[in-house]
């Protein structure tokens, strides 16, 4: 399991596919959706939560999985209309301190 979706995109190349046929690399939301969502009992909180799916997660095709996992956790899930790219450039802020905000 890899935390940063942008690292998964880089590891897997420009299109999803395993770098080694013996490996299957999962982003955490993908892992939860694939293995835990139906195996565990979730109790929805009576709250509204907002979800920002990063550009890298969208590129990996995880948007609907994010919403499904969030929907299992909260009564109402919203994706703000005006939230687009966060401008972090994937892992650039973690890989290159000179590009980190602030």
C-alpha positions in Angstrom: 0.0 0.0 0.0 1.3 3.4 -1.0 0.0 6.6 0.6 0.7 9.1 -2.1 -1.3 8.5 -5.3 1.2 10.5 -7.3 3.9 8.0 -6.2 1.7 5.2 -7.4 1.2 6.9 -10.8 5.0 7.3 -11.1 5.7 3.7 -10.0 3.1 2.3 -12.4 4.0 4.5 -15.3 1.7 6.8 -17.2 -1.2 4.3 -17.2 -2.2 2.0 -14.4 -0.5 -1.4 -14.5 1.8 -3.3 -12.2 5.6 -2.8 -12.5 6.1 -6.5 -11.5 3.4 -9.1 -12.2 4.0 -10.5 -8.6 3.0 -7.2 -7.1 -0.3 -5.3 -6.7 0.1 -1.8 -5.5 -2.8 -0.2 -3.7 -3.6 3.4 -2.7 -5.3 3.3 0.7 -8.8 4.3 -0.5 -8.6 1.6 -3.2 -7.5 -1.0 -0.6 -10.4 0.0 1.7 -12.9 -0.1 -1.1 -11.6 -3.4 -2.5 -11.0 -5.4 0.8 -12.7 -3.7 3.8 -15.8 -1.9 2.7 -17.9 -5.1 2.4 -15.9 -7.0 5.1 -16.4 -4.5 8.0 -19.4 -2.9 9.5 -19.4 0.9 9.1 -21.6 3.2 11.2 -22.4 6.4 9.4 -21.9 9.6 11.4 -24.8 12.0 11.2 -22.6 14.7 9.6 -21.8 16.2 6.2 -18.2 15.7 5.0 -16.4 17.2 2.1 -14.2 15.1 -0.1 -11.3 16.5 -2.3 -10.1 13.8 -4.6 -6.6 14.8 -5.8 -5.6 15.0 -9.5 -3.5 11.8 -9.1 -6.3 9.9 -7.5 -8.6 11.0 -10.4 -5.9 9.8 -12.9 -5.9 6.4 -11.1 -9.7 6.3 -11.5 -10.4 6.4 -7.8 -13.0 9.2 -7.6 -16.0 6.9 -7.2 -14.2 4.7 -4.7 -13.4 7.8 -2.6 -17.1 8.7 -2.7 -18.2 5.2 -1.8 -15.8 4.9 1.2 -16.8 8.4 2.4 -20.5 7.5 1.9 -20.0 4.5 4.2 -18.7 6.8 6.9 -21.0 9.9 6.8 -24.7 10.5 6.0 -23.9 13.2 3.5 -20.9 13.5 1.2 -20.2 16.6 -0.8 -17.6 17.4 -3.4 -17.2 21.2 -3.4 -17.9 22.7 -6.9 -15.0 25.1 -6.8 -12.4 22.8 -5.6 -10.1 21.8 -8.5 -6.4 21.3 -8.5 -4.8 22.0 -5.1 -1.6 23.2 -6.8 0.7 20.9 -4.8 1.8 19.1 -8.0 1.5 15.5 -6.7 4.5 14.6 -4.6 6.6 17.6 -5.7 6.2 19.3 -2.3 7.4 16.2 -0.5 10.1 15.3 -3.0 11.5 18.8 -3.4 11.5 21.0 -0.3 12.3 24.1 -2.5 8.8 23.7 -4.0 7.0 23.3 -0.7 4.4 26.0 0.1 5.2 28.5 2.8 
